């Protein structure tokens, strides 16, 4: 199994044995590889690795710990400290519309003095993993810093905490921008209605008497605003 994984990473394993002296193992890996220690987590049946250096602690998520701002942004109360709560399924585009499990786990991480809570499905333990750059395939995915071959032969993506924070801030900024546009459009619509000329209404009234129904229709429209 070890040799298979080394071969998959384009490495080299040499075994030298001498009778009565023992066995010498020599392993060579490409310089583009590095070994890090990380926390293996499960998100939507996929495995991800959070670098241990960024992890502060992990805890079970309970509904009474969560506060909501503006009906969307969530905060978690961690012993009196309010931290942003990020739903990884939503940020990573893995949200399939199903209700979040009540047994989710929060991994509290820190980057550049900023602390947030990442919601994951399960903790799978600590791992020492060999990481390698994913090249241009994931170049646009700023929240991924690399990939790793796990002990079961599957691939795990390594989460870039700084990239995750930038991604969440961009999403929050887009939401704020959308809300401002909605308010602006509503104000412009009201201003346009207030600026309508009354001559056409008066003309209908003085014409054939049908203008009364027209006025009533306009009043109903404004009443519904």
N, C-alpha and C positions, 0 to 999 in steps of 0.2 A: 504493500500500500504506500509506504514512504517513497520507494523508488518511482512508483507510478506518478505520484504527485510531483516529484522533482522533475521527471521527464516532461510532464505537462507544462511545467514552468520553464522549460528549456534549460534546465540545470543539469548537473553532472554529479553522479555518486560513484566513488571509487572505494572498493573494499580490499584491503591488503592484510593477509594473514601470515604469521610466522609461527612455525611449530615451537611450542614451549615459551613463546613470548607474548602471544595475544593477537588481537585483530585491530587494525587501524581503519577508521572510516573517514573519508575525505569527501566533503560536499562543496560543490561550487554552484553559485547562483548568479544570474546576470546582474550587473551593477544597477540596472533599472528597477530592481526589486528591493523592497524594504520590509522589515518585520515590525508590526505594531501590536499592541495589546488593545483589545476592544471588547465592547459588550455586544453580544449577538442578540438581536431582537427579531420578532416576527411582526410583520405589518401586511395584512391582507394575504396571508399565506406565502409571502415572500420574506426572505431573510436579509437583514441589513446589519451593518456593523457601525456602532458608535464608538469613536476613539475614547479610551478610558481617561485620557488626559482632560477631556472636556466634560466628563461625567462628575457631578457632585453627589447625587444620591438618586435612588429610585423608590417609589412608593405606590401603593394601590390607590386608584382614583375613586373618590366618593363624591356623590352629587352635592353634598353639603359643603364641599370644599370649593365649589365653582361659583363664580360671580360673572354676570354678563353685562357688557357695556354696549349700548345702542342696539340691543337685540342680536348682536353678532359676535363681537370681540369677547373672548373669554379670559378670565383671570383665575388663578388658583391661589388659595390662601395657604401658604406654607409657614406655619407657626407665626402668623402675624405679618408675614411678608407677602405682598401681592405680586405674583409673577404672571407674565403672559402665558397662556395655555395654547399650544399649537397642535392642531389635529393633523398628524402626518398623512393620513389617508387623503385628506382634502388638499393639502399642500402638494403632495406627490402625484395627484391626479388618480388616486386609487379608490376614491369614494364611489361605491356602486349604488348608493342610495339606501343601503340597509342601515338600520338603527345601530348605533355604537353599543358594543357589549358593556354590561354593567361591571365587568371584571377587568377592565382595561388597567394598564399600568402607566405611570408617568415617570419619565426619566428626566431629572433636572440637570440641565447642561449649562455651561458658561462659555462665552467667547467674547473677548475684548471688553470684559467687565459687564457684559449683558447676560442676565440669567433668564432662562425660559424653561417651561415644562413641555416635553414632547410626549404626546399620547401614542403608545404602542399597544399591540395586542398582547404580546407575551415577552418575558425575558427568558432567553435560552442559555444564559451563562456567560462567563468570561472566556475569551479565546485569544491566543496568539496567532496572528494571521500574516501571511506573506502577501503584500499588496503590490499591485502593478497598475500603471496608467492604462486607461481604457482607450486612449487615442482620440481620434476625431469622432468616434461613434457617439460618445456622450459629452462632447465638447460644450454643447449648449446647456447641459444639465449642471448648473452651478452648484447644486446641492449634493453632487456626487464627486468625491475626490479620487476614487479608484475602485478596483474590484479585488476580490480575493477568492481563492479556491478553498472551500471548506473541507472538513474532514470526510464528509459524505460524498465529496466530488462535485457538489453543486456550487454555483457562483453566488457570492454575497456582495452587495454593493456597499461601499464605505461612505457613510454620511458626512458631508462637510458642514459642520455646525454654522460656520460663518455664512455659507451659501444659503442654508435654510433660513437664517434670520433675514437675509436680504430678500429672499423670495417671499417671506411672510410680510415684510414691510412694503414690498411692491404691491402685493395683493390688497393690503390695507389702504395704500395710496390710491389704487384704482377704484376701490369702493367709495372712498371719500370724494374722489373726482366725479364719479357717477352721481352721487347724492347732490353735489353742487350743481351739476348740469340739470338734474331734475327740477331743483328749486328755481334755477335761472329760467328754464323753459316755462315753468308755471307762472313766474312773475311776468315774463314777456307776454304770455298769453292773456293774462289779466289786463296788462297795460293796453294791449291791442283792442281788447273788448271795451275798455273804458274810453278809448279814443274813437270809437265808432261815431259817425256823423248821424245826428237825429233827423236830418232832413228827409231821408227816405221813409222813416217811420211816420213823420208828420204828413208826408205826401200821401201815404197809404190811407191815413185817417181822413184826410180831406178829400180823397178821391171817391171810392165807392163804399166806404164803411168797412171794408174787409181788413183795414189796417188794425183794428182792435184785436183781431185774432193774432196778427203778426206781433203786436206788442206783447200780448200774453205769452206767446211762444218764447220771445226773447227773455221775458221775466222768469219764465220757468227754467230756461237755460242758465241764467245767472244765479238763480236760486240753487241750482244743482252744483255750482262750482264750490 
